[in-house]
Amino acid sequence: MKTVSILAAGIAVAALSACNSSPREQAADNIEANAEMTADNLEMMADNAGTEATEANFENAADATRDQGEAAADATRNGADLDGNSAN
């Protein structure tokens, strides 16, 4: 049930972010929302981990996922060409 709530919240955020924003901003918001959902899932896995070491690994992965998502979203907002496919 918690996963469904997280997914619904992510969809709602994406829908709201689509209002009155540029395609670049929408893409950045989607990157952040996806990273946040992935990190939340990793934290749920940490809660169910069998050992403290496994729990710590999942928590670290969640933190790294959030950081990478924020960095990618910021780069998107600032117009960085992350994959080299831009014609600019």
Secondary structure, 3 states (H helix, E strand, C coil): CHHHHHHHHHHHHHHHHCCCCCHHHHHHHHHHHHHHHHHHHHHHHHHCCCCHHHHHHHHHHHHHHHHHHHHHHHHHHCCCCCCCCCCC
